[in-house]
Amino acid sequence: MNLALNTIMRLMKKIDLELAHKRSRTFPCSILVKNAKGLKDLFRLVSYSCTKYLNSAKPTIPRSLLEQYREDLLIGSGNGDNEVFEELLNSKRI
């Protein structure tokens, strides 16, 4: 295992994922449901965002949680403040 990968793995072990969402950048997204199970998963995400992941009175959903429940959800972004445009603007590759 190379040195960089080993260092990253050590850092990941030290990061408290329960508190990491407070320092991460947030991006808006639209979530639609496909079926009844998706509606239940959406309610679960809303509950988590308003209780466990409330950040400065702003509910957030960590990406890991969104990926965990995304099977019956349609997730998209509808404005210019999303992650795709941010990556394109900050990309050093032309």
Sequence and secondary structure as in RCSB ss.txt:
>XXXX:A:sequence
MNLALNTIMRLMKKIDLELAHKRSRTFPCSILVKNAKGLKDLFRLVSYSCTKYLNSAKPTIPRSLLEQYREDLLI
GSGNGDNEVFEELLNSKRI
>XXXX:A:secstr
  HHHHHHHHHHHHS HHHHTTTS     EEEESSHHHHHHHHHHHHHHHHTTEETTEE   HHHHHHTGGGEEE
E  SSSSHHHHHHHH    
